[in-house]
Amino acid sequence: MIIKSLELKNIRSYREARIDFSTGVTFIKGDIGSGKTTLLLAVEFALFGLGGQRGAGLLRLGSNRGYVSLTFQVDGETYTSYRSLRRTDGSISQDECYIETENGRMNLRPTEMKDEILKKLEYNEPLNPRAKSRIYRYAVFTPQEEMKNIINMNPEDRLKTIRKALKLEGYKIAINNASMVAARIVKRADELKERIHDLQKLKDKKDDSEDEMQRYELLIGKIEDEKEKLEEKRKLVEYNLKELEMKYEKVKYAENKKKSLIEKIDIIGEQIEEAKKKNERIEEEYRRHILEKEEKEKEKSKQEKRLKRVEESLEIIKRGIENIQEDYESILLGKNQLDNLKKQKQEHLERLQEIQKDNERIKKEQSTITKKIKSLERIKKPSAQSLTEVEEIIEKYREKIGITEKKIGEINAKINDYSSIKEEKTCPTCGAPVNPSKIKKKLKEKQEQKKELEKTKKEYERKIKEKKKLKEEIREYENAKRELENLKEKLEDKEQTCQKNNKAIEKIQEKTKNIKRMIKSLEESIRAKSGIQDEMERLKTEEGGLEGKRDRLKEEIANIKASIRSHQEMIRKLKPTQNMEYQENKKIIKEKTNQIESAKEKIKKLDKILEKKDKIKEKRDQTQNKLDQIMERIRECENERQRNLGALKRIKKEIRELEEQIKEKEKIKRSIKRLKEYVKWLKEYFIPTLYDIETHVMLQMNQEFNSHFQRWFQKLVEDNEKTVRIDENFTPIIEQGGYEQDIEHLSGGEKTSVALAYRLALNTIIQRHSSIKSDILILDEPTDGFSKEQLLKFREILDELECSQIIIVSHEEELENLADHTFTVEKNGGISTIQTG
């Protein structure tokens, strides 16, 4: 892993900062408590989350949201890890989290985020969201307060973490798994052994079943021989029975034939009677049509005479209508003109009423508008200032309120910082103790400033309220002024409309007088000719009645003629000498009589055949009984054969099942032998080999680690009497003059040297022998307590480290000469910033 950049916002003492990293040695300097360590904690938070740390320890005081964005490379692939914090309801928790690559963004939950980072870095450790990454703390970054604790760590925990970092715990896991597999195989073999304890019994049972099967096969053979003889006897009896059946069938056929002929004679007799009845109906229908035709001819003559009389009366009526037609049409035209004039008169009266109602409505509206105008004219202008000027004044007061609120916010942040420092009695950034009286004084000053600013804010708000009221009064005055102008224009429009309506009323009244005179003249003319109209209506009524009577008589005469023609046609068709159905019925009667005589002759012949019926039936029944006895014995043989076959099938099935069981148990027997061979191989070969490999690899790692540990320590501490080494559990041991020395008796610089040498040795081993994706080393205050000579030797150590990227955080400015890139962290007014160089 190589870190490319770090961006943070509202994290501890930082409001907003960004730092771009390069390969080589990067030195981050600054005073104690300036915010250097915050950058390293931000890197760890971006990668692994809060762990056991509280969100309040990272999110800046007074801020509701903050984030860290870390861009890094692994195997040439670039990733950006983003984590944010949010304050809600007094608690702080992780909010948005994602990993961004060239392929896009992947939004994740905090625990999923850590799991994804561990996979990409190939850190072989369990996923625990409430714990830091132990491998990262050992191999990449150890905070200042934890560096010297490494040498005092529990040996078992230290060894366990080193094994994970180097991926050596796989040997132990493989040994445990192999032992578990061997135990399971033994248990499985014992289970299988229980399943084959009855193998020999099954083989004996199979032999007994095979002997029984042979006995049943012999018995079935005897039964099949007897059945074969009975089948030959059955065929001979069935042949004889078949011939007797054929003879008996002939007798039955003759009996049925006789019965059929008798039924046929009865049916033919009925057909002859039906043909006779049909001819009688044809003769009767023929006579009826002759009579009805004569009646219709008499009725036709009578109706023709009545029609002649009606047509003569109709001619007289038409001549009377022609004589008064011209006067009658003149009356109709006058009535039509009279209706039109009355209609015009009504329309003019309705229009006159509409205009008069409109005038009344206009007068009411004029009165209302006049009152409104007088009311609006009494409203006076509230101020000499315009609406725009008042709005500008209000906006200026709002700007002043905004500036005041910003100052109050800054003072509140300071008050919160001072309150927190007063409660904790330590600096939240560097952890140094503070003077409570000074903090109390500063807190009181800020609270007084806040009160003055809040008072100023309230004064501005009061003035805004006054101006807003004035603004509403000006707006009301201007609206009233516009409304007054509109009402005056409206009043003038109403007056003009009223004048137009009065002119229209005069014109309508003049037209109505002329129409009344014309109506009176037409009514007098129509009354003078009223007798002609009555006479025309009477003649028209009589004409309509006679025409209807004439049409009805013509229709009746046409119907009578059609009925006469229909009767003539039926008489022609029904005449017996010419009717085809009548002649056909006569022919049927003759043919059916001949058929009856022929059937009677056939019945005489069939009676001779029926005389042999009883003798044939008796012989057939005797043969059938003999066949039934043979079939019964065949069925008995077949049932006995089927019973024996069922028993034989059951025995064969038992033998197959026994063979399958024996085969399966023989297979299990072979499996047990193979499983025993597996257990022997695991216990005697595989597990001992894993123990040997693990011991050899751990010994090699221990020796290499010890070599680096001694080399780094000797470079840092020039004391030939003091030596260091590690035991088999990687525990650091310090010796002086051949005796072990308690690490607590060392000086501060010596303790730092031991911890740094151990730390560098561990990093070197992990870089060379593990698959962890890390080519970076982060050192937090690594030279605490070092002399100037040790600081110079520290440069030599950095040159020898096989590490692409080294980040050193320290307040020791002498280390700047060792770096390729330098960043300075400064803190002013509680806010940390980063400068290059």
Secondary structure, DSSP 8 states (H G I E B T S, - for coil): -EEEEEEEEEETTEEEEEEE--SEEEEEEE-TTSSHHHHHHHHHHHHH--TTS-GGGTB-TT-SEEEEEEEEEETTEEEEEEEEEEEETTEEEEEEEEEEETTEEEE--HHHHHHHHHHHHT--S---TTS--HHHHHHTEE-HHHHTTGGGS-HHHHHHHHHHHTT-HHHHHHHHHHHHHHHHHHHHHHHHHHHTTTHHHHHHHHHHHHHHHHHHHHHHHHHHHHHHHHHHHHHHHHHHHHHHHHHHHHHHHHHHHHHHHHHHHHHHHHHHHHHHHHHHHHHHHHHHHHHHHHHHHHHHHHHHHHHHHHHHHHHHHHHHHHHHHHHHHHHHHHHHHHHHHHHHHHHHHHHHHHHHHHHHHHHHHHHHHHHHHHHHHT-----SS-HHHHHHHHHHHHHHHHHHHHHHHHHHHHHHHHHHHHHH-B-TTT--B--HHHHHHHHHHHHHHHHHHHHHHHHHHHHHHHHHHHHHHHHHHHHHHHHHHHHHHHHHHHHHHHHHHHHHHHHHHHHHHHHHHHHHHHHHHHHHTHHHHHHHHHHHHHHHHHHHHHHHHHHHHHHHHHHHHHHHHHHHHH-TTT-HHHHHHHHHHHHHHHHHHHHHHHHHHHHHHGGGHHHHHHHHHHHHHHHHHHHHHHHHHHHHHHHHHHHHHHHHHHHHHHHHHHHHHHHHHHHHHHHHHHHHHIIIIIHHHHHHHHHHHHHHHHHHHHHHHHHHHHHH---TTEEEEE-TT--EEEEETTEEE-GGGS-HHHHHHHHHHHHHHHHHHHHHH------EEEEESTTTT--HHHHHHHHHHHHH---SEEEEEES-GGGGGG-SEEEEEEEETTEEEEEE-
